[in-house]
Amino acid sequence: MPGTRERKGVRPMDYVRRNVWELGGDWADEVLWYARGVAAMKAKPLADPTSWRFYAGMHGFNQARWVELGYLSASDQPPTQAQLTQFWRQCQHGSWYFLPWHRGYVLAFEANIRAVVQAQGGPSDWALPYWDYFGTDQAALPPAFASPDWPDGVGDNPLFVSQRYGPNGDGDVFVPLDQVNLAALGDPNYTGVSGGGSPGFGGVDTGFSHGGPVHGGIETQPHDWVHGLVGGQDVQSPFTVGAMADPRTAGLDPIFWLHHTNIDRLWAAWNASSPGHTDPTQSTWLQGPASIGEREFCAPMPDGSTWVYTPGEMTDLDALDYTYEDITPTGVPPLPPVQDMAGSGVGGRAGLPGDRVPGDQVPADEAGGGAAVPEETNVELVGANDEAVPVGAAPVSSRVRLDPRARRRVADSHAGAGEADTEATPVAPDRVFLNLENVRGQSDATAFSVYVGVGDDEDPADHPELLAGSIAPFGVTQASDADDEHGGEGLTFVLEITEIVDRMPLAEGLDVDDLPVRIVPRRPVGPEGELEIGRISVFRQGR
């Protein structure tokens, strides 16, 4: 496997990934050697399995987008069909394989860069840095990636990508800390419920999922948001989207890898932050989708071999011979763990079938991803709106009609919160989730905030306490394609609104027939890029 070295009874020094902002200079050795490695991979033809573009195609590919960004021409010889089938369009999104697949992908890429570094006389222990955008004064794009020049002033810096437009579309690339968070680190379970509740930290139980509709907590925030913020969309041409903002082109941007080393670091931080933060133990996760007859996870190595790996082999950094300089989350603290009715919490967002009616209970086979969900946990639809909601340039409102019986169960749960059950165990209130189902559109770089309980005559900016969260629909274009593996059903987002409900009449048992929801675009798009939310619904998760 990548990074494995002979131990001879004594453990060698790990490959250590360090914070790119704390290496001692804009062009510190780790960054300079990375640039040289990237340049060497970019010089190889597309069909070479160890080339820059081949590795990008493993994450995702769309011919029109690659041509648009200048990464594909008629003279390029494509990989063989066998190579495409084995390696390309392999990334896992909207899946509990999201974290382990990307860990192996980054390890293999790192090994390829390291081979170039060593061949050019560089350090044998070179490792990828990580970009901790949450660190103090570290939210800006690292300087070596922002300049078209090498440190000697000569152009053609391979780390520079002109198709990075940033959060304001003007080419100033940074991560606004008011738009990202580490709330996912508070999720006690790797996998939780689907069908209206929460899929937990790592995602929902799936098979091979190149672009699933339901993202786990850490994939939602900060992963998706950073992709959209860095790639952005050109303010001069609103339909020109940066490479990082689209999963089909993201691997073409060198900053992609430093973003993903940070996401990988946050997985390590989640594992280390609590003895209860454990990865799935189901054989289908440990052995991966190949164990159920689907595609295996694999990557081309610098010696010409193919490395095949499973999620179970990705859980131990010590065994993989690498570590991080620091796995302590910085800057924006995570939210505290939230406990469900049986004392095991879940968080994040989830998808749900669109044909449920208020009061429906979610069947057991849709309510959980294995042992993460207690048997006594129920997920119930409390209410939904009546029609699809367009999201364009201006704020838009909708109202979620609430079922009286389901609403009463939420109210009773919150009224009795903290009381002991028959086994003298304190009972937590229901958790409540706002679901934005079947979001479709053609703009991966847009974003919008969602407020709950703000009336039509009120300014959402005056009610930050009613902000349910913000959505960055990374992958929505692909998910909206009728030829997509999920039939163009779009993406589904879930925002937990338990604390908001605690402050509203819904929890107090008053006569509330519906719940106002306000959608406020953060980066508006024109009519051609307009999004549509298929349905807005509210679910309760509890006993």
Secondary structure by P-SEA (a helix, b strand, c coil): ccccccccccccccccccccccccccccaaaaaaaaaaaaaaaccccccccaaaaaaaacccaaaaaaacccccccccccaaaaacccccccccccaaaaaaaaaaaaaaaaaaaaaaaaccccbbbbbbbcccccccccccccccccccccccccccccccccccccccccccccccccccccccccccbbbccccccccccccccccccccccccccccaaaaaaaaaacccccccccccccccccccccccaaaaaaaaaaaaaaaaaaccccccccccccccccccccccbbbbbbccccbbbbbcccccccccccccccccccccccccccccccccccccccccccccccccccccccccccccccccccbbbbbcccccbbbbbccbbbbbbbbbcaaaaaaaaaaaaacccccccccccccbbbbbbbccccccccccccccccccccccccccccccccccccccccccccccccccccccbbbbbbaaaaaaaccccccccccbbbbbbbbccccccccbbbccccccccccc
